[in-house]
Amino acid sequence: MNKTELIRPDPRHEDSLRSFVREFADAGEELVPWVLAGLGDDIDAYVSDLERQSRGENLDKGIVPHSTFWLVDSSGEIVAVSNLRHELNGFLKKVGGHIGFGVRPSARRRGFGTEVLRCTLAEARMLGIHRAFVTCDKDNRGSEKVIRNNGGVLQDEVWSDFYSRVVLRFWIATEP
């Protein structure tokens, strides 16, 4: 894995973000994390919306304050995206958790998932979250490995009516 940096969304990375989203679509995969689905034609508006949501301003019903981060490699390419929920509501306590993350399909199996989660856990610690709740689909062995690589301890597995599949639920201490 080459040198990476966790950054906040920035319109200067528009081309990389659009290619990231396109790779998910081309692979026939659901966009993860969910905030990627909000990317429209106006990158400035998208980034402003993400900043507003991180401050907890004008949130849609059922949405908690959350921060989005991009893991960029040394060439400035976005290789992974994470979303950190500042608190848990009923849905997030069951299947969403504090952190969602996704790795560009062409960048998988190179440690970027482990790195984006590690860096996002540090951000969670700065928000006062001492134990992060993180979930993944039971059949997503890559995400499960990333979570375990970051110290994830399996709490249990539950059926999610929302996702129509079994979800693994982990806790990770954010203190090093």
Secondary structure, 3 states (H helix, E strand, C coil): CCCEEEECCCHHHHHHHHHHHHHHHHCCCCCCCHHHHHCCCCHHHHHHHHHHHHCCCCCCCCCCCEEEEEEEECCCCEEEEEEEECCCCHHHHHHHCCEEEEECHHHCCCCHHHHHHHHHHHHHHHCCCCEEEEEEECCCHHHHHHHHHCCCEEEEEEEECCCCEEEEEEEEECCC
